[in-house]
Amino acid sequence: MGRLKHIVLAGVTLLDQGHTGAEWFRKMQEEFGPEVAPYLDDILASAREIHAAYAPNQPTKPKKRGGRLFMSRTVLIVDDEPNIVLSIKFLINQQGYEVRTAGNGEEALQELRRQIPDLILLDIMMPKPDGYEVCQLIRSTPEWKDIPVIMLTAKGRDVEKQKGLAMGADDYITKPFATHELVAKVRAVLNERQDG
């Protein structure tokens, strides 16, 4: 059951990243092997249901607040664990923010080149480039250097926190994270940018 949940969540993440049709099937088989092929239609149906429920990435219409128009704030979540991405995405969407996701450092850099977000939630422990390297690249790139970065760190890893802050991160959240802490930090950063 645990493995099936993991496979379905991976399917959701691929949908979230815009992979559909034959490409989705190919990537799933690359990830989990040819033995999943007979079950992929059912897995895709389940993944689509979850994906739809968690408000997938789509162009955001301008909303009115206080009589003026503004574009929804955008958060980029970078983490290689699909279940963490899914839970954070749900929490952020609930606050009315647009969410984009990346499963590793390279995908994060591609997303940044495509569109600059208002905030990045960046996992430290990922395949190369890891969170430290991505944060360093963000801070050394003129058009990205002012994007707020909140690092996601493993519980009790003070060395990770200190190194992340030294690399230019604005704050950190400890995993497993408390829902209220995550929401409060995200809202604080995005409200500050909205007012600024």
C-alpha positions as CSV (number, residue, x, y, z in Angstrom):
1,M,0.0,0.0,0.0
2,G,2.8,2.4,0.9
3,R,4.6,1.8,-2.5
4,L,1.3,2.3,-4.4
5,K,0.7,5.6,-2.6
6,H,4.3,6.6,-3.5
7,I,3.8,5.7,-7.2
8,V,0.4,7.6,-7.4
9,L,2.0,10.7,-5.7
10,A,4.9,10.6,-8.2
11,G,2.3,10.5,-11.0
12,V,0.6,13.6,-9.5
13,T,4.0,15.4,-9.4
14,L,4.5,14.6,-13.1
15,L,1.1,16.0,-14.0
16,D,1.9,19.0,-11.9
17,Q,5.1,19.5,-13.9
18,G,3.1,19.4,-17.2
19,H,3.9,15.9,-18.3
20,T,0.9,14.3,-20.0
21,G,0.0,11.6,-22.5
22,A,2.7,9.2,-23.7
23,E,5.4,11.3,-21.9
24,W,3.7,10.7,-18.5
25,F,3.6,6.9,-19.2
26,R,7.2,6.9,-20.3
27,K,8.5,8.8,-17.3
28,M,6.5,6.6,-14.9
29,Q,8.0,3.4,-16.4
30,E,11.5,4.9,-16.3
31,E,11.0,5.7,-12.6
32,F,9.3,2.4,-11.5
33,G,10.1,-0.1,-14.1
34,P,8.1,-2.0,-16.8
35,E,6.2,-4.0,-14.1
36,V,4.0,-1.0,-13.4
37,A,2.8,-0.8,-17.1
38,P,-0.4,-2.9,-16.6
39,Y,-1.5,-0.6,-13.7
40,L,-0.7,2.8,-15.2
41,D,-4.2,3.6,-16.5
42,D,-5.6,3.2,-13.0
43,I,-2.7,5.1,-11.5
44,L,-3.2,7.9,-13.9
45,A,-6.9,8.1,-13.1
46,S,-6.1,8.3,-9.4
47,A,-3.3,10.9,-10.0
48,R,-5.7,13.1,-12.0
49,E,-8.3,13.1,-9.2
50,I,-5.7,14.1,-6.7
51,H,-4.1,16.6,-9.0
52,A,-7.5,18.3,-9.7
53,A,-8.3,18.4,-6.0
54,Y,-5.1,20.1,-5.2
55,A,-5.6,23.0,-7.6
56,P,-3.0,22.4,-10.3
57,N,-0.8,25.0,-11.8
58,Q,-2.7,27.2,-14.1
59,P,-2.6,30.8,-15.2
60,T,-4.0,32.9,-12.4
61,K,-6.6,35.6,-13.1
62,P,-6.1,39.0,-11.4
63,K,-8.0,39.2,-8.2
64,K,-9.4,42.3,-6.4
65,R,-8.3,43.2,-3.0
66,G,-9.1,46.5,-1.3
67,G,-10.5,47.9,-4.6
68,R,-7.3,47.3,-6.6
69,L,-6.2,44.6,-9.0
70,F,-3.2,42.4,-8.2
71,M,-1.7,39.2,-9.5
72,S,-1.7,36.2,-7.2
73,R,1.6,35.7,-5.4
74,T,3.6,32.7,-6.7
75,V,5.5,30.1,-4.6
76,L,8.0,27.7,-6.1
77,I,8.3,24.5,-4.0
78,V,11.6,22.6,-4.6
79,D,11.7,19.2,-3.0
80,D,12.5,15.7,-4.3
81,E,9.9,14.0,-2.0
82,P,6.5,13.9,-3.8
83,N,4.5,13.5,-0.6
84,I,6.1,16.6,0.9
85,V,5.6,18.6,-2.3
86,L,1.9,17.6,-2.3
87,S,1.2,18.5,1.3
88,I,3.0,21.9,1.1
89,K,1.3,22.6,-2.2
90,F,-2.1,22.0,-0.6
91,L,-1.4,24.3,2.4
92,I,-0.1,27.1,0.1
93,N,-3.0,26.8,-2.3
94,Q,-5.4,27.0,0.7
95,Q,-4.0,30.5,1.3
96,G,-4.9,31.6,-2.2
97,Y,-1.4,31.6,-3.6
98,E,-0.3,30.1,-6.9
99,V,2.1,27.2,-6.6
100,R,4.7,25.8,-9.0
101,T,6.9,22.8,-8.2
102,A,10.3,21.3,-9.0
103,G,11.6,17.9,-8.1
104,N,15.3,18.7,-8.0
105,G,17.8,21.6,-8.3
106,E,18.0,21.5,-12.1
107,E,14.2,21.7,-12.5
108,A,14.2,24.6,-10.0
109,L,16.6,26.5,-12.2
110,Q,14.5,25.8,-15.3
111,E,11.4,27.1,-13.5
112,L,13.3,30.2,-12.4
113,R,14.3,30.9,-16.0
114,R,10.7,30.4,-17.1
115,Q,9.1,32.7,-14.5
116,I,10.4,34.4,-11.4
117,P,8.3,33.4,-8.3
118,D,7.6,35.6,-5.3
119,L,9.0,33.0,-2.8
120,I,11.0,29.8,-3.0
121,L,10.6,26.9,-0.5
122,L,13.9,25.1,-1.1
123,D,14.8,21.7,0.3
124,I,18.5,21.3,1.2
125,M,19.0,17.6,0.7
126,M,18.4,16.9,-3.1
127,P,20.4,15.4,-6.0
128,K,22.9,17.8,-7.5
129,P,22.7,20.6,-7.5
130,D,21.6,20.5,-3.9
131,G,19.7,23.3,-2.1
132,Y,22.9,25.1,-1.0
133,E,24.1,25.3,-4.6
134,V,20.7,26.4,-5.9
135,C,20.5,29.1,-3.2
136,Q,24.1,30.3,-4.0
137,L,23.1,30.5,-7.8
138,I,20.0,32.5,-6.9
139,R,22.0,35.0,-4.9
140,S,24.6,35.4,-7.5
141,T,22.2,36.0,-10.4
142,P,21.1,39.6,-10.7
143,E,17.5,39.0,-11.7
144,W,17.0,36.4,-9.0
145,K,19.0,37.8,-6.1
146,D,16.1,39.5,-4.3
147,I,13.7,36.4,-4.4
148,P,13.0,35.4,-0.7
149,V,14.3,31.8,0.0
150,I,13.0,29.7,2.9
151,M,15.1,26.5,3.3
152,L,13.5,23.2,4.3
153,T,15.9,21.4,6.7
154,A,15.8,18.1,8.6
155,K,14.9,18.4,12.3
156,G,17.8,19.1,14.6
157,R,20.3,19.8,11.9
158,D,21.6,23.1,13.2
159,V,24.6,23.0,10.9
160,E,22.3,22.8,7.9
161,K,20.3,25.8,9.1
162,Q,23.5,27.9,9.7
163,K,25.0,27.0,6.3
164,G,21.7,27.8,4.6
165,L,21.5,31.2,6.2
166,A,25.1,31.8,5.3
167,M,24.4,30.9,1.6
168,G,21.8,33.7,1.6
169,A,18.5,32.0,2.7
170,D,16.1,34.3,4.4
171,D,14.7,31.7,6.8
172,Y,14.3,28.0,7.4
173,I,11.5,25.6,8.2
174,T,12.3,22.3,10.0
175,K,10.9,19.0,8.6
176,P,8.6,17.5,9.6
177,F,7.1,21.0,9.7
178,A,4.2,22.3,11.8
179,T,1.4,23.4,9.5
180,H,0.8,26.8,11.3
181,E,4.6,27.6,11.2
182,L,4.8,27.0,7.4
183,V,1.7,29.0,6.6
184,A,2.7,31.9,9.0
185,K,6.2,32.2,7.5
186,V,5.0,32.0,3.9
187,R,2.2,34.6,4.6
188,A,4.7,36.9,6.4
189,V,7.1,36.9,3.5
190,L,4.5,37.3,0.8
191,N,2.6,40.0,2.6
192,E,5.8,41.9,3.1
193,R,6.5,41.7,-0.7
194,Q,2.9,42.8,-1.4
195,D,3.3,45.9,0.8
196,G,6.8,46.7,-0.5
